[in-house]
Amino acid sequence: MTRFIIIRLLQTVIALIGIAVLIFVMVRLSGDPIDLLRSATSTPEEIENLQRQLGLDKSNLEQFWIFATGLVQGDFGESLLKRRPVADMIKDALPNSLRLTVPAFVISMVLALALGVLAATRRDTFLDNGVKFVAILGQSIPGFWMAIMAMLLFAVILEWLPTAGMGGPDHYVMPVGTMAFFMLPGMMRLVRSGMLDVLDSEYIKLARIKGLPERIIIWKHALRNAIIAPLTTAGMIMAGLIMGAVITEIIFNWPGMGRLMLEAVYARDFPVVQACTLLIAVMVLGMNLLVDITYAYVDPQIRYEKS
């Protein structure tokens, strides 16, 4: 098990190095930020001075060396647009995104596990059909439409909740609810299908023949084996939610990572885009490693095969 973790850590480091190189190349292929910063009356001297101030007068190789050495020291550079350290901008935005994504993730996971298990154990009943309907409905409705409709109903028509912005607990209800509803359908379907496969297995039938309580069979034995596939999806969803909440943050005017990266992309703010994309990569790779370790805990066969 220890050898497996060390190998996965080395693979993660190598992947991050490759991603850093790819990000650096791709953002520079998107265009020159000077084109957005200069005015129609800018002289060649003013443009050269602006390039020198932003460090864009150096060769790409020199810029990459500055970028790479800065990463090693924990320095993401300075925003070309706002002239602030990128690390400070991320420190301001990341906690705001976590305030949305963590509650949304927890709520969606708890509901998905409970409803998925109940639907599988009551197959083809009214409850099962209701869960399947909610899953299909949730996967077919665009997230931006759901957010707008929630705002129209609860903020404009009923006037129960504030329209947008970041403030008290009532400001969290609509964005958290929207994100949770976005994650819930897929997770429910995975849990339900996994449970249906496990409940038809021989060892579950044997446990019932031995007279084990149905509660222990379902929640201890069946769910533990059925949860492997949802674990992978849950890890990827949690990593992607930080940056994938762009639509929710824009609609509800939430100052998080998604909105920060969107603004940086529009402005060709290279240091911000590079730092945010690397942060996504770190989260995705970290979640992959965490999921693999969790696999080994949930299923001993995986631990023996990979150790």
Secondary structure in CASP SS format (residue, H / E / C, confidence):
PFRMAT SS
TARGET T0000
AUTHOR 0000-0000-0000
METHOD secondary structure of the structure
MODEL  1
M C 1.00
T H 1.00
R H 1.00
F H 1.00
I H 1.00
I H 1.00
I H 1.00
R H 1.00
L H 1.00
L H 1.00
Q H 1.00
T H 1.00
V H 1.00
I H 1.00
A H 1.00
L H 1.00
I H 1.00
G H 1.00
I H 1.00
A H 1.00
V H 1.00
L H 1.00
I H 1.00
F H 1.00
V H 1.00
M H 1.00
V H 1.00
R H 1.00
L H 1.00
S C 1.00
G C 1.00
D C 1.00
P C 1.00
I H 1.00
D H 1.00
L H 1.00
L H 1.00
R C 1.00
S C 1.00
A C 1.00
T C 1.00
S C 1.00
T C 1.00
P H 1.00
E H 1.00
E H 1.00
I H 1.00
E H 1.00
N H 1.00
L H 1.00
Q H 1.00
R H 1.00
Q H 1.00
L H 1.00
G C 1.00
L C 1.00
D C 1.00
K C 1.00
S C 1.00
N H 1.00
L H 1.00
E H 1.00
Q H 1.00
F H 1.00
W H 1.00
I H 1.00
F H 1.00
A H 1.00
T H 1.00
G H 1.00
L H 1.00
V H 1.00
Q C 1.00
G C 1.00
D C 1.00
F C 1.00
G C 1.00
E E 1.00
S C 1.00
L C 1.00
L C 1.00
K C 1.00
R C 1.00
R C 1.00
P E 1.00
V H 1.00
A H 1.00
D H 1.00
M H 1.00
I H 1.00
K H 1.00
D H 1.00
A H 1.00
L H 1.00
P H 1.00
N H 1.00
S H 1.00
L H 1.00
R H 1.00
L H 1.00
T H 1.00
V H 1.00
P H 1.00
A H 1.00
F H 1.00
V H 1.00
I H 1.00
S H 1.00
M H 1.00
V H 1.00
L H 1.00
A H 1.00
L H 1.00
A H 1.00
L H 1.00
G H 1.00
V H 1.00
L H 1.00
A H 1.00
A H 1.00
T H 1.00
R C 1.00
R C 1.00
D C 1.00
T C 1.00
F H 1.00
L H 1.00
D H 1.00
N H 1.00
G H 1.00
V H 1.00
K H 1.00
F H 1.00
V H 1.00
A H 1.00
I H 1.00
L H 1.00
G H 1.00
Q H 1.00
S H 1.00
I C 1.00
P C 1.00
G H 1.00
F H 1.00
W H 1.00
M H 1.00
A H 1.00
I H 1.00
M H 1.00
A H 1.00
M H 1.00
L H 1.00
L H 1.00
F H 1.00
A H 1.00
V H 1.00
I H 1.00
L C 1.00
E C 1.00
W C 1.00
L C 1.00
P C 1.00
T C 1.00
A C 1.00
G C 1.00
M C 1.00
G C 1.00
G C 1.00
P C 1.00
D H 1.00
H H 1.00
Y H 1.00
V H 1.00
M H 1.00
P H 1.00
V H 1.00
G H 1.00
T H 1.00
M H 1.00
A H 1.00
F H 1.00
F H 1.00
M H 1.00
L H 1.00
P H 1.00
G H 1.00
M H 1.00
M H 1.00
R H 1.00
L H 1.00
V H 1.00
R H 1.00
S H 1.00
G H 1.00
M H 1.00
L H 1.00
D H 1.00
V H 1.00
L H 1.00
D C 1.00
S C 1.00
E H 1.00
Y H 1.00
I H 1.00
K H 1.00
L H 1.00
A H 1.00
R H 1.00
I H 1.00
K C 1.00
G C 1.00
L C 1.00
P C 1.00
E H 1.00
R H 1.00
I H 1.00
I H 1.00
I H 1.00
W H 1.00
K H 1.00
H H 1.00
A H 1.00
L H 1.00
R H 1.00
N H 1.00
A H 1.00
I C 1.00
I H 1.00
A H 1.00
P H 1.00
L H 1.00
T H 1.00
T H 1.00
A H 1.00
G H 1.00
M H 1.00
I H 1.00
M H 1.00
A H 1.00
G H 1.00
L H 1.00
I H 1.00
M H 1.00
G H 1.00
A C 1.00
V H 1.00
I H 1.00
T H 1.00
E H 1.00
I H 1.00
I H 1.00
F C 1.00
N C 1.00
W C 1.00
P C 1.00
G C 1.00
M H 1.00
G H 1.00
R H 1.00
L H 1.00
M H 1.00
L H 1.00
E H 1.00
A H 1.00
V H 1.00
Y H 1.00
A H 1.00
R C 1.00
D C 1.00
F H 1.00
P H 1.00
V H 1.00
V H 1.00
Q H 1.00
A H 1.00
C H 1.00
T H 1.00
L H 1.00
L H 1.00
I H 1.00
A H 1.00
V H 1.00
M H 1.00
V H 1.00
L H 1.00
G H 1.00
M H 1.00
N H 1.00
L H 1.00
L H 1.00
V H 1.00
D H 1.00
I H 1.00
T H 1.00
Y H 1.00
A H 1.00
Y H 1.00
V H 1.00
D C 1.00
P H 1.00
Q H 1.00
I H 1.00
R H 1.00
Y H 1.00
E H 1.00
K H 1.00
S C 1.00
END
